Amino acid sequence: MESGTLGDDGVLDPDGAMDQMRAWKGRIEKLATDTKVMSDRLQDLRVTATDDNGLAEVTVDSTGALLDLRLGRQIQRVSPEVVAQAVMNAIRRAKEQLAERSQQILAETVGTESAAARAIAERVDRQLRPDPETGWGEPGSYDGHGWRG
């Protein structure tokens, strides 16, 4: 038992126990409210990003799923492989920004102190930040005439 729930004579203090229960209930209600706010904000999150050369612009949702793709006019002057790489680079950039924004939302709503918050943050990071071994690699650059690796 908490020390505040026992009186000076070692007998249970009902008023102290009730105060502690009210405080505990308040913390639980705040956590539930903060968690709902976090969930809603993450659910509504959308990020738009472009590749370095402006060939492709993508919008992803909170899970990293592609919602929109817009290609610039200059794609007509480059090979399909270059366009594909531009799209992939834009998606990678969008997911990185999404991961960063998600971490900010977590910190602003539920904080970073609890084990649950850290677990959520790790899961978001794993889902949105690709493993460097998966072939994303460093993006090359487009000089207006061709792709340079």
N, C-alpha and C positions, 0 to 999 in steps of 0.2 A: 504494500500500500504506500501511497505517497505520504510524505511526512506531514503535509497540510491536512490530511484527513483524520489524523489522530490528535486528540486533545492532549493537554499537559499530563493528564492522568493515564494516557495510553488507551483511552476509550475512543471509539469511532466518533468523529465530529461530522454529523450529517450535513451541516451547513457548508463546511469546508469541502466535503465530497461533492455536494451539489455544485459549488462554485467551479470545482475542477471539471466536472462533467459538462457544465455550460461552456467553459473555455475550450474543452476538447471538441465539443459539438461545433463551436464557432470556427475552430481551425479546419475541421472536416468540411463544413459548408463552404468556407473560403476556398479550400482546395478544389472542391467540386465545381464551384463557379469559375475559378481560374482555369481548370481543365477544360470546361465547356468553351470558354472564350478562346483558349488555345486551339482546340479542335475546330471551331468555326473559322478562325483566322487562317489556319493551315488549309482547310478545305477550300476556302475562297481564293487562295494564293495562285496567281498566274505570273509567269515571267516571259518577257520577250527579249530575244538577243539576236545579234547578227554575227556572222563570221568577220574576220579582220578586213576582208576586202569588199564587203557589202554585196556579195553575190547571193546570200541567203539570209532570210530573217525567219525565225521560228518563235512560236509561242507554245509553252508547255504548261500543264496544269500542276496541281500540288503533288501528284505522284510522279511527275516527270514525263507523262504521256504527251505526245505531240498533238496540239490542238489546231495549229495553223502553220502554214509554210508559204512564204512569199519569196519569189525569185526575182532578182534584179535583171534589167535588160541586158547587162553585160554578159550574162550566161550564154548568150548566142555566140560569143567570141571564144568560148573555152570548151574544152572536151567534156563529155559526160562525167568522166572520172573526177575532173576538177570540181564540177558542180556537186557531185556526190560528196566529195571531201568537204566542200564548203558547208553543205547541209549538216554533215556530221559534226563539224567544228562548231556551228551555231547551236546545235542541240547540246553538245558538251558544255558550252559556255552558259547556256540557259539553265542546265541542270546544276552547274556550279553556283550560279547566282541564286537558284531556288534553294539549294542546300544552305547557303549563307543566310538567306532571308528566313528560312525555317528555323535556323538556330537562334536568330534574333527574336523571333516570335516566341520560341520556347523560353528564352531567358526573360523576356518581358512579361510573360504570363505566369508560368509555374516556377520559374527560376531554374537554377542549375545545381542546386544543393542536394536534392533528393536522388535516391537511387533510381526511382521511376523516371525522373526527368533526364537523367544521364542515359538510361536505357533507350528512351524515345529519341534522344539526340543521336545516339550511336546508330539506331535503326535508320533514321532519316539520312544520316551520312552514308551508310552502306548502300542504301537504295539509290541515292542521287549522285554520289561521287564514284565514278568508275575506277576500278583497280587499274593502276598504270600498266599492268601486265596484259590487259585485255586488248591492246592494240590502238588505243586512242592516239598515243604518241603526241609529239609536239607538232602543232600545225605549221605547215610551210607558209609561203607567201605567194601571192599572185602579183605579177608585175605589169599587168595589163595586156601581156602577150602570151603568157604561159605560166604554169605553176612551177615554183622553185621549191624543192624539198628542203 
